[in-house]
Amino acid sequence: MKKVGIQLPRQANPEAVEIRYSLELEALSSIAEIIEVDASTPEEFAEGVKDMDAIITSWGFRIDAELISKLNKCVVIGVGSVGVDMVDIEAATAAGIVVTNVPDVFIEEVADHAMMMLLAAGRRMKLMNRMAAEGNWWHGRPILSEVPRLYGQTLGLLAFGNVSRCMARRAKAFGMNIISHDPYLSELTISESGVEPVSFNELLERSDYLSIHAPHNQDTHHIIDANALAKMPNHSVLINSARGPLIDESALIDALQKGEIAAAGLDVLEKEPPEKDNPLLTMENVVVSPHVASATTRMRPETRRRTGHEVALVLKNKWPMSCVNPTVLPRAELERWQPYPMNRGPNR
């Protein structure tokens, strides 16, 4: 039997491993056993997984280049989320290790949440709720009389992956015009969805609402900085349901305080959980949720099943359904068992 390492949960339930990981084992039980690694430091975790055939992760210690260099047998790292920023992808690729994720399990849920944040931030619902609770019943209408109606407004999408495509469908139902910037897609691919492809500067300048759906990497870190925010219209609303570090948070706070943009809806922040004195938590024109966009009754079970399935495919010497680093596949001596849907990015 092959061995799959996973970090022991902070609050592990008392049941046996076979019960705790029954969903992952639906695909893995015939070929591998799951071994929990009880570690309090990255060094302890590295020691615990060094002889594993696979690793499953979605939280805890980052699987960095140093840890990867100590892996003797690992052929696949299964990430139980869309984002894979907890794994050093370049180091894994150099080591010939396949990295999988679950890019399509809860896309609709994230798009729902992003659309909800757009509506809530745009209609200043945090402020409206407080005013209603305090009995300040007659002052909400004058505030919202300064907010343009949604119909006919322009929604800009930063990156045009799976979530953006779903977001575009929702926004069109509200009568919005959709534009998008994605340097990794051809203009024809974007326009086929009825979305206008634009440059990055044009995206900033034309978006009444700007929704971020890009992965977090070296190219996108702080892609929305003070310079970018200065190019956005004063009435614009910024939505982020991707990753917190895509936005320079101090620059965003400054822009909101100065009225350079009107509002923001944020499911993710640079530091999670944030400091209690983070101004974004108390600003009346900012709606914050605690990184929950994907959360529904379906999300966790299906994510776990899919992660187990992806790891099982690689351990059976087959290509996974979703590979974050597809250039490693020809070197991994895996059988290409079906047309391979190239995964465009971990956070899309």
C-alpha positions in Angstrom: 0.0 0.0 0.0 1.2 3.5 -0.8 1.2 6.1 1.9 -0.5 9.5 1.8 0.6 12.0 4.4 -1.7 14.7 5.8 -1.2 17.1 8.7 -3.1 16.1 11.9 -6.0 18.6 12.2 -5.8 21.1 15.1 -8.9 19.6 16.6 -9.0 16.0 15.4 -12.2 14.1 16.1 -11.7 10.9 18.1 -12.8 8.5 15.4 -10.4 6.3 13.5 -8.5 7.7 10.5 -10.6 5.5 8.2 -13.7 7.3 9.3 -12.2 10.8 9.5 -11.0 10.5 5.9 -13.8 8.3 4.5 -14.5 10.7 1.7 -10.8 10.9 0.5 -10.6 7.1 0.9 -13.6 6.5 -1.5 -11.0 6.7 -4.3 -7.8 5.9 -2.3 -8.7 2.9 -0.2 -7.7 0.2 -2.7 -4.2 1.7 -3.3 -3.2 3.8 -0.3 -3.5 4.5 3.4 -3.8 7.9 4.9 -1.3 8.7 7.6 -1.7 11.7 9.9 1.4 13.6 10.7 1.3 15.2 14.2 3.7 18.2 13.9 4.0 21.5 15.6 6.8 22.9 13.4 7.5 22.8 9.7 10.6 20.7 10.4 8.5 18.1 12.2 6.1 18.0 9.4 8.9 17.6 6.8 10.3 14.7 8.8 6.9 13.1 9.0 6.1 13.2 5.2 9.6 12.6 3.8 8.8 9.0 2.9 5.2 9.5 1.8 4.1 8.7 -1.8 1.7 11.7 -1.7 0.7 14.6 0.4 -2.8 16.1 0.9 -3.0 19.7 2.1 -5.3 22.7 2.3 -4.1 24.4 5.5 -1.2 24.3 8.0 2.5 24.3 7.1 3.5 25.6 3.7 5.0 23.0 1.5 8.0 25.1 0.4 11.2 24.4 -1.5 13.0 23.2 1.6 10.3 20.7 2.5 10.0 19.5 -1.1 13.8 18.9 -1.2 13.4 16.4 1.6 10.7 14.3 -0.1 12.1 10.9 -1.1 9.2 9.2 -2.8 6.4 11.8 -3.3 4.9 11.9 -6.7 1.8 14.1 -6.1 0.7 16.9 -3.8 -3.1 17.2 -3.7 -4.4 20.6 -2.6 -8.0 20.6 -1.3 -8.8 24.1 -2.6 -8.7 26.3 -5.7 -5.8 28.3 -4.6 -2.4 26.6 -4.3 -0.3 29.4 -2.7 0.5 27.0 0.2 2.7 25.0 -2.2 5.9 26.2 -3.9 4.8 25.2 -7.4 8.2 25.9 -9.1 10.0 23.7 -6.5 7.4 20.9 -7.0 7.8 21.1 -10.8 11.6 21.0 -10.6 11.3 17.9 -8.4 8.9 16.2 -10.9 6.0 16.3 -8.4 2.5 16.7 -9.8 0.4 19.3 -7.9 -3.4 19.0 -8.2 -6.2 21.2 -7.0 -10.0 21.5 -7.1 -10.6 24.3 -9.5 -14.3 23.6 -10.4 -16.0 22.2 -7.4 -17.4 25.4 -5.8 -17.1 27.9 -8.7 -20.8 28.8 -8.7 -20.7 29.4 -4.9 -17.8 31.8 -5.2 -19.6 33.7 -8.0 -22.8 33.9 -5.9 -20.8 35.4 -3.0 -18.9 37.8 -5.2 -22.2 39.0 -6.7 -23.7 39.4 -3.3 -20.7 41.4 -2.2 -21.1 43.6 -5.3 -24.8 44.3 -4.4 -24.2 44.8 -0.7 -21.2 47.1 -1.1 -22.8 49.0 -4.0 -26.0 49.6 -2.1 -24.1 50.4 1.1 -25.9 47.7 3.1 -23.6 47.8 6.1 -24.5 51.5 6.6 -28.2 50.9 5.7 -28.4 48.1 8.2 -27.0 50.2 11.0 -29.3 53.1 10.2 -32.3 50.8 10.3 -31.2 49.2 13.6 -30.7 52.7 15.2 -34.1 53.9 14.1 -32.5 56.4 11.7 -35.2 55.5 9.1 -35.4 58.6 6.9 -31.7 59.3 6.0 -30.9 56.2 3.9 -32.7 57.3 0.8 -30.7 60.5 0.4 -27.5 58.6 0.6 -28.5 56.0 -2.0 -29.9 58.7 -4.3 -26.2 59.4 -5.0 -25.6 55.8 -6.2 -26.3 55.0 -9.9 -28.7 52.2 -10.6 -27.0 48.9 -11.4 -28.6 48.5 -14.9 -26.2 49.8 -17.5 -23.2 50.0 -15.2 -19.9 48.4 -16.2 -18.5 45.5 -14.4 -14.8 44.9 -14.9 -13.4 41.4 -14.3 -9.7 41.0 -13.5 -8.9 37.6 -15.0 -11.4 35.6 -17.0 -11.3 32.1 -15.6 -14.1 29.9 -14.2 -15.4 32.2 -11.5 -15.3 35.3 -13.8 -17.3 33.5 -16.4 -20.0 32.6 -13.8 -19.8 36.2 -12.5 -20.4 37.6 -16.0 -23.6 35.5 -16.4 -24.9 36.8 -13.1 -24.1 40.4 -13.8 -25.6 40.3 -17.3 -28.9 39.3 -15.7 -28.8 42.6 -13.8 -28.3 44.5 -17.1 -24.6 45.3 -16.6 -22.0 45.7 -19.3 -19.0 43.4 -18.8 -15.3 44.0 -19.6 -12.3 41.9 -18.7 -8.6 41.9 -18.7 -6.7 38.6 -18.8 -3.2 38.6 -20.2 -3.2 34.8 -20.5 -6.3 34.5 -22.8 -6.8 35.6 -26.4 -9.3 38.3 -27.0 -11.5 35.9 -29.0 -11.8 33.6 -26.0 -13.1 36.5 -23.9 -15.4 38.0 -26.5 -16.9 34.6 -27.3 -18.6 34.9 -23.9 -20.1 38.3 -24.8 -17.4 40.1 -22.7 -15.3 42.9 -24.1 -11.5 42.3 -23.7 -9.6 45.4 -22.5 -6.2 46.4 -21.3 -5.4 46.6 -17.6 -5.5 50.4 -17.6 -8.7 50.5 -19.5 -10.2 48.0 -17.0 -9.3 50.3 -14.1 -10.6 53.5 -15.9 -13.9 52.1 -17.1 -15.0 49.8 -14.3 -17.9 51.1 -12.2 -17.5 47.8 -10.3 -14.2 45.9 -10.4 -14.2 42.2 -9.3 -10.9 40.4 -8.8 -10.6 36.7 -9.7 -6.9 36.3 -10.4 -4.5 33.8 -8.7 -2.0 35.1 -6.3 1.6 34.9 -7.5 4.6 37.1 -8.1 3.0 38.9 -11.1 -0.3 39.6 -9.3 0.9 40.5 -5.8 -0.5 44.0 -5.0 -1.7 44.3 -8.6 -4.3 46.7 -7.2 -2.0 49.3 -5.6 -2.1 53.0 -5.0 -1.4 53.7 -8.7 -4.1 51.4 -9.8 -6.7 52.7 -7.4 -5.9 56.3 -8.5 -7.0 55.3 -12.0 -10.4 54.0 -10.9 -13.5 56.3 -11.0 -14.4 57.9 -7.7 -17.7 56.2 -7.7 -16.3 52.7 -8.3 -16.7 49.7 -6.1 -13.9 47.1 -5.6 -14.8 43.4 -5.0 -12.2 40.7 -4.0 -13.2 37.1 -3.5 -9.8 35.7 -4.7 -6.8 36.3 -2.5 -6.1 39.2 -0.1 -2.5 40.0 -1.2 -3.8 40.9 -4.7 -4.7 44.3 -3.1 -2.3 46.6 -1.3 -4.5 46.9 1.8 -2.9 50.1 3.1 -3.4 51.8 -0.3 -7.0 50.6 -0.4 -7.7 52.0 3.1 -6.2 55.3 2.0 -8.2 55.4 -1.2 -11.5 54.7 0.6 -10.8 57.3 3.3 -9.9 59.9 0.7 -12.9 59.1 -1.5 -10.8 57.9 -4.4 -13.1 54.9 -4.7 -16.6 54.7 -3.2 -16.8 51.3 -1.6 -15.4 47.7 -1.3 -16.6 44.2 -0.7 -13.9 41.9 0.6 -14.1 38.2 1.3 -10.3 38.0 1.7 -7.7 40.2 3.4 -3.9 40.4 3.3 -3.7 39.0 6.8 -6.2 36.4 7.9 -7.6 36.7 10.5 -7.0 40.5 10.4 -5.9 42.7 13.3 -8.9 43.8 15.4 -8.0 47.5 14.6 -8.0 47.0 10.8 -10.0 50.0 9.6 -11.6 47.9 6.9 -13.7 46.1 9.5 -15.4 49.3 10.7 -15.7 51.4 7.6 -19.3 52.0 6.7 -18.6 51.7 3.0 -16.8 48.3 3.3 -18.4 44.9 3.6 -16.1 42.2 4.9 -16.8 38.5 5.2 -14.3 36.0 6.7 -13.1 34.1 3.6 -16.3 32.1 3.2 -17.2 32.6 -0.5 -17.0 28.9 -1.3 -18.7 27.6 1.9 -22.0 25.7 1.4 -23.2 22.2 2.6 -21.8 20.8 -0.6 -18.4 22.4 -0.6 -16.3 20.5 1.9 -17.5 17.0 1.1 -17.1 17.4 -2.6 -13.7 19.1 -2.2 -12.4 16.2 -0.2 -13.8 13.6 -2.6 -12.2 15.4 -5.5 -8.8 15.7 -3.8 -8.8 12.0 -3.0 -9.7 11.2 -6.6 -6.9 13.4 -8.0 -4.3 11.9 -5.8 -5.6 8.4 -6.6 -5.3 9.0 -10.3 -1.6 9.9 -10.0 -0.8 7.0 -7.7 -2.4 4.8 -10.4 0.1 6.3 -12.9 -2.6 8.3 -14.7 -2.9 12.0 -15.5 -5.1 13.8 -13.0 -8.2 15.8 -14.1 -6.7 19.0 -12.8 -2.9 19.7 -12.8 -1.6 23.1 -11.6 1.8 22.4 -13.1 1.0 20.5 -16.4 4.6 20.8 -17.7 5.6 18.1 -15.2 3.2 15.5 -16.6 5.4 14.4 -19.6 8.2 13.7 -17.2 6.1 11.9 -14.6 5.6 8.8 -16.7 1.8 8.9 -16.3 -0.7 7.5 -18.7 -2.9 10.1 -20.5 -6.2 8.3 -20.0 -8.5 11.1 -21.3 -8.4 14.4 -23.1 -6.7 16.6 -20.6 -8.5 19.9 -19.7 -5.6 22.2 -19.1 -6.0 24.0 -15.8 -5.5 27.7 -16.4 -4.7 28.7 -12.9 -5.3 27.8 -9.3 -7.4 30.8 -8.3 -9.7 31.2 -11.2 
